[in-house]
């Protein structure tokens, strides 16, 4: 059996999927449910509770205010929490809030893309636009980029596609082996 726990250095463990527990039964793919005594919420950027399935920031009530865990999440109809990436991986373009992780997940479903990373890059008109870095066996071309854009647009909201796409041989990684978006952002500045 696998136990899934979620938390941070600042707050400790606050959510769990725990086999054998009546309070925290396992739901595959979920972070789990809040531990007893942990008041966890998903809030939008205006500080209001998100609806079921809506992505917002995971927050923990501590005494008299919410503490931001700095991760994005959602909650389902059964009260299970799901992780959607770091809050600093949010891209706001022309007033639309987008998750880099969500866009990357769709890019990785394309049969010709083996790795993908998404960041927001400055744009005069929109504030930021989505730029995707992809690893693919197919050579970079205008036709392939348009195909990838169409692929994402057909699966997400029409504004969430990468307006810029760059093919790379490999993506920068952290020591833990995760994609290093910070390195990509620094490379773009």
C-alpha positions as CSV (number, residue, x, y, z in Angstrom):
1,X,0.0,0.0,0.0
2,X,1.1,3.5,-0.7
3,X,0.6,6.5,1.6
4,X,0.4,9.9,0.0
5,X,1.1,12.9,2.2
6,X,1.2,16.6,1.3
7,X,2.5,19.6,3.2
8,X,5.4,22.0,3.4
9,X,8.4,22.8,5.6
10,X,6.4,25.7,7.2
11,X,3.2,23.9,8.0
12,X,4.1,20.2,8.1
13,X,1.8,17.5,6.7
14,X,-1.8,18.8,6.1
15,X,-3.3,16.4,3.6
16,X,-3.0,12.7,3.2
17,X,-4.3,9.6,1.4
18,X,-3.7,6.8,4.0
19,X,-4.6,3.1,3.3
20,X,-6.5,1.5,6.2
21,X,-7.7,4.8,7.6
22,X,-11.5,5.4,7.8
23,X,-10.9,9.2,7.8
24,X,-8.4,9.3,4.9
25,X,-9.2,6.6,2.4
26,X,-7.1,6.5,-0.8
27,X,-8.3,8.0,-4.0
28,X,-5.8,7.4,-6.8
29,X,-4.3,10.6,-8.3
30,X,-5.4,12.8,-5.3
31,X,-3.3,14.3,-2.6
32,X,-5.9,13.1,-0.2
33,X,-8.1,14.9,2.4
34,X,-7.1,17.3,5.1
35,X,-5.8,15.8,8.3
36,X,-8.0,16.3,11.4
37,X,-7.5,19.8,12.8
38,X,-6.2,21.1,9.4
39,X,-8.5,23.7,7.9
40,X,-7.4,23.7,4.2
41,X,-9.1,25.7,1.4
42,X,-8.6,26.4,-2.3
43,X,-8.9,30.1,-2.8
44,X,-9.0,32.1,-6.1
45,X,-6.9,35.2,-6.6
46,X,-9.6,37.4,-4.9
47,X,-9.4,35.3,-1.7
48,X,-12.8,33.5,-2.3
49,X,-13.3,29.8,-2.1
50,X,-13.0,28.0,-5.5
51,X,-15.8,25.8,-6.8
52,X,-15.4,22.1,-7.2
53,X,-12.8,21.4,-10.0
54,X,-11.7,25.1,-10.1
55,X,-8.0,25.6,-9.7
56,X,-6.8,28.0,-7.0
57,X,-4.1,28.4,-4.4
58,X,-3.9,25.8,-1.6
59,X,-4.2,27.7,1.8
60,X,-4.1,26.6,5.4
61,X,-6.1,28.5,8.1
62,X,-3.7,29.3,10.9
63,X,-5.2,31.1,13.8
64,X,-6.6,34.3,12.3
65,X,-5.6,34.2,8.6
66,X,-4.8,31.9,5.7
67,X,-1.2,30.8,5.1
68,X,-0.3,30.4,1.4
69,X,1.4,27.0,0.7
70,X,2.4,28.4,-2.7
71,X,0.9,25.5,-4.6
72,X,-2.1,25.3,-6.9
73,X,-4.8,22.8,-6.3
74,X,-8.4,21.9,-6.7
75,X,-11.0,19.9,-4.7
76,X,-13.4,17.4,-6.1
77,X,-17.0,16.6,-5.2
78,X,-15.9,14.1,-2.6
79,X,-13.6,16.5,-0.8
80,X,-10.3,15.2,-2.2
81,X,-7.5,17.7,-3.0
82,X,-5.5,17.6,-6.2
83,X,-2.1,19.3,-7.0
84,X,-1.7,21.5,-10.1
85,X,1.8,22.8,-9.7
86,X,3.5,25.7,-7.9
87,X,1.6,29.0,-7.6
88,X,4.6,30.8,-9.2
89,X,4.0,28.6,-12.3
90,X,0.8,30.6,-13.0
91,X,0.7,32.6,-16.2
92,X,-1.6,35.6,-16.4
93,X,-2.2,36.7,-20.0
94,X,-4.7,39.4,-21.0
95,X,-6.5,38.8,-17.7
96,X,-6.7,35.0,-18.1
97,X,-5.1,32.8,-15.4
98,X,-3.4,29.7,-16.8
99,X,-1.5,26.8,-15.2
100,X,1.9,26.0,-16.8
101,X,1.5,22.4,-15.5
102,X,-1.9,22.0,-17.1
103,X,-0.6,23.2,-20.5
104,X,2.4,21.0,-20.1
105,X,0.2,17.9,-19.4
106,X,-1.6,18.5,-22.6
107,X,1.6,19.0,-24.6
108,X,2.9,15.7,-23.3
109,X,-0.2,13.9,-24.7
110,X,0.9,14.9,-28.2
111,X,2.4,11.7,-29.7
112,X,5.5,13.5,-31.0
113,X,6.5,15.4,-27.8
114,X,8.6,13.6,-25.2
115,X,9.2,16.6,-22.8
116,X,7.6,20.0,-22.4
117,X,7.9,23.1,-20.2
118,X,5.9,26.2,-20.3
119,X,6.6,29.7,-19.0
120,X,5.1,33.2,-19.4
121,X,7.2,35.7,-21.4
122,X,6.6,39.4,-21.6
123,X,4.2,40.7,-24.3
124,X,3.3,44.3,-24.8
125,X,-0.4,43.7,-25.6
126,X,-1.2,40.8,-23.2
127,X,1.3,41.4,-20.3
128,X,2.6,37.8,-20.8
129,X,2.1,35.1,-23.3
130,X,2.6,31.3,-23.1
131,X,5.9,30.0,-24.5
132,X,6.5,26.3,-24.7
133,X,9.8,24.5,-24.8
134,X,9.4,21.0,-26.3
135,X,11.6,18.0,-26.9
136,X,10.5,16.1,-30.0
137,X,11.9,13.8,-32.7
138,X,10.2,16.0,-35.3
139,X,12.2,18.9,-36.5
140,X,11.0,22.4,-35.6
141,X,8.8,23.9,-38.4
142,X,6.0,26.4,-38.7
143,X,3.7,23.6,-39.7
144,X,4.6,21.5,-36.6
145,X,4.3,24.5,-34.3
146,X,0.8,25.2,-35.7
147,X,-0.2,21.6,-35.3
148,X,1.0,21.7,-31.6
149,X,-0.9,25.0,-31.0
150,X,-4.1,23.4,-32.5
151,X,-3.6,20.3,-30.4
152,X,-3.5,22.3,-27.2
153,X,-6.4,24.7,-28.2
154,X,-8.6,21.7,-28.9
155,X,-8.1,20.3,-25.4
156,X,-8.0,23.5,-23.2
157,X,-9.6,26.9,-23.3
158,X,-8.9,28.6,-26.5
159,X,-6.7,31.2,-24.9
160,X,-4.4,28.6,-23.2
161,X,-2.3,27.5,-26.1
162,X,1.4,28.4,-26.5
163,X,1.8,31.4,-28.8
164,X,5.5,30.7,-29.0
165,X,7.1,27.3,-29.3
166,X,10.8,26.5,-29.2
167,X,12.2,23.0,-29.9
168,X,15.2,22.1,-27.7
169,X,17.3,19.0,-27.4
170,X,16.8,18.9,-23.6
171,X,15.1,20.8,-20.8
172,X,17.1,22.2,-17.8
173,X,16.5,20.1,-14.7
174,X,16.8,20.7,-11.0
175,X,19.0,18.3,-8.9
176,X,15.8,16.4,-8.1
177,X,15.2,15.8,-11.9
178,X,12.3,18.2,-12.2
179,X,12.0,20.7,-15.1
180,X,13.7,23.9,-14.0
181,X,11.3,26.7,-15.2
182,X,13.3,29.3,-13.3
183,X,16.3,28.5,-15.6
184,X,14.0,28.9,-18.6
185,X,12.7,32.2,-17.3
186,X,16.2,33.5,-16.7
187,X,17.3,32.4,-20.2
188,X,14.5,34.5,-21.7
189,X,15.4,37.7,-19.8
